[in-house]
Amino acid sequence: MSGSALYETFARAPLAFDRGEGTWLVTDKGERYLDFAGGIAVNSLGHSHPHLVAALTGQAAKLWHVSNLYEIPEQRRLGERLVDATFADKVFFTNSGAEALECAIKSARRYQFVKGHPERFRIITFEGAFHGRTLATIAAGGQYKYLEGFGPKVEGFDQVAFDDIDAAEKAITPETAAILIEPVQGEGGIRPVPTQSLKRIRQLCDRHGLLLIFDEVLCGIGRTGKLFAHEWAGVTPDLMAIAKGIGGGFPMGACLATDDAAAGMTAGV
Ligand SMILES: Cc1ncc(COP(=O)(O)O)c(C=O)c1O
């Protein structure tokens, strides 16, 4: 065995943290570090926040898992809170941001399918995007460094330059199902999409019968000073993927949808 037992997919710093206290991390040798990374935009409540610890340990001691074949009152309550706070009518919970994006992509394709347009499956994305590391989300992100060597790229993603709304309009074909965009591009360099551009994208979607998908996995959950970044622009999507900050380090994400956008996602699909 070479190195550690773990896949060598991360260039790790030679530091092991033993505990965290709010914004501080403490190594196994007792050194204290002020944490500016926040678990790559994940630890929205800092480390070991008492409210989060109490919620998780309380639940763990009571009941861990029952599957989605039964009612889960806490899941229902969180869904209702997200619906009350956003444009959404429906929520699907996931374990990660990439899965939330997969749900949004599948919802958009199924929406077109059940509305009588099975030919509409393509999704327009923007250069510099990052949407996760599953096979579909690396295709959506369109970055060669993540696609190389993983076989044929998942079909159905058309990428245009960042904030080039004219190019996005030209890329719309009879096969287009949706436009997917991060309101503030994260990995692409913390690039906010201008309000006017988000408004034009919304209009394009409405004019052409496309769904608008926001990826707020990184920029959502309070990072911009509002609960979601798109609230600054006053533009709402049909579908939205969130994760990271919503779990504060507990692995979870969610796909939010209007009733209409979720119309294709029925029992068994
Ligand atoms: C904008 C954006 N979308 C999607 C993802 C994927 O989320 P996850 O790593 O939870 O799968 C990330 C992760 O960094 C992200 O920044």
The ligand as an ORCA input file, in Angstrom:
! r2SCAN-3c Opt
* xyz 0 1
  C     -21.746     25.575     -7.012
  C     -21.574     24.146     -6.589
  N     -22.445     23.224     -7.060
  C     -22.359     21.931     -6.708
  C     -21.354     21.486     -5.861
  C     -21.293     20.036     -5.498
  O     -21.665     19.865     -4.167
  P     -21.186     18.575     -3.355
  O     -19.708     18.658     -3.197
  O     -21.933     18.661     -2.045
  O     -21.613     17.377     -4.159
  C     -20.425     22.405     -5.354
  C     -19.331     21.949     -4.461
  O     -18.349     22.616     -4.250
  C     -20.533     23.766     -5.731
  O     -19.670     24.681     -5.278
*
